[in-house]
């Protein structure tokens, strides 16, 4: 639905009405005529990191565009009712004083705090009540073209990510910018990522310039660093850097994040210099525009969440041959052996290491271990060795895979007493019920009820199956032919998976660590 709003003073309601500017002189509404106008709705609450970040991003955009004379912003203070906590209520000045405090840092115009008529008129014409859409930590910015057509109803993220480059804020311009970002994320190159007009270098801790071209043939790690009380990654990276930088073609470039919700109130050039001085590697200059660009390209979040994949270490291969957005997860999980910290290398360690290749069933389970059938018959592991065996260690996740259990029983019974026979050994993680029993009815395979407590070799299994839970399949010689924490049956022949150990390890890691949010070529 097309919405148009008159922003000049030629209609009956706004005739002669004034707007004011932060230098405290009045400006007539005709001042906005023929310009692209942003109506910037800001909640009248005490400053918080989210609000400050959004307002400051618009200030940067305004300062870049305003000199050309065809761009203006109008601040509209929004009363959102009671403040969200008693603390806010106690600290909050009067609403008018709060309005004046916000307006004092803004270089643009505003609807006066006392002009209730204009505020109500805007609310009616835009067809939404401000107090329902403007929250205590977010602003709402509506963009109007020179004719009064509403181009964007919520443009704050565009100011945050693109700034003045998004002008004139049409859908076509935004789509163009997003497409360019997407293309760069598919084919990143160190030179295109790190250089900009007028700068083709990065700096070291002595503030010396290092040409970016010197990095093209190296593995480059972009380290997104935030000023915060905890720093759990720098020390780990430092150890790796000292061991790899000389003997491997490896370099790290610090991307100092000064404009996230967590860092925007604390980051400064002084803190940047202090941090860089402790690091042995290179960096982008403080507040370089490329920092924001890199955050956008690699979807660096405005707020770090410990449950999501760690985005702080992005790996770019020599000549841009590959890239890995979750290098921090890989370093943390596998250590230096995972260099160059890609998911391909991680999957190789999970599936193709000499340790995995050398393992046999009797190294993981004592051949004297007893299992039971549903009728109470006891069977020692040594009695079934020489068969193809599927070992399932389950901690109650059976209910997640109903199709797997149902299909497994069907195939198990079908192949019983044939040349394709295999045995299933089920070992609950602790004293847990068979969580898949309702899908398969009477359980036909062998089961051990107290596996974790009696197994002296459980540490070995924990190393093979991280967390000690999952599925291992062995050939008649006892060699591992399948290893996964996400059981499935994808073909009729044992071990019921058509891919290799490497392919299943890659898929399992992506699923477990949520790397499938960003699919990359491996």
Helices and strands as residue ranges (DSSP letters): E 18-21, E 26-28, G 29-32, E 36-43, H 49-65, G 66-68, E 71-78, H 86-91, H 95-103, E 109-110, H 116-126, H 130-133, E 140-144, E 150-152, H 156-161, G 163-166, H 171-186, H 190-194, E 201-203, E 209-211, G 212-215, E 219-226, H 234-244, E 250-257, H 269-277, E 282-283, H 289-297, E 313-316, G 318-320, E 323-324, H 327-334, G 335-338, H 343-351, H 354-358, H 361-364, E 370-372, E 378-380, H 381-384, E 388-394, G 397-401, H 402-415, E 422-428, H 437-440, E 446-448, H 451-454, H 458-464, E 470-474, E 480-484, H 501-512, G 515-517
